[in-house]
């Protein structure tokens, strides 16, 4: 079968992991862009980001937004991998119908 790269179990595993990745990273992206205080440990803040700025919250909020955008980009990549896994599952089903 043309275009078949992985088997049915691998495709199903990729689909499940992709769904989880899209949900998790989308939620993290939302929480980072809303500047959730709980996630401050995951923001790459340096001492100069706090002390050298006249308005320190704005620089930290920019870092929050950058991390949030990175989460959305990673969620989009997971979405592409999920679509690929879905295509692989369909190709595997077609192969099973052709064999039977």
Secondary structure, DSSP 4 states (H G I P E B T S, - for coil): -TT--S-HHHHHHHHHHHHHHHHHHHHHHHHHHTT-GGGGGGS---HHHHHS-SSHHHHHHHHHHHHHHHHHHHHHHHHHHHHHHHHHHHHHHHHHHHH-
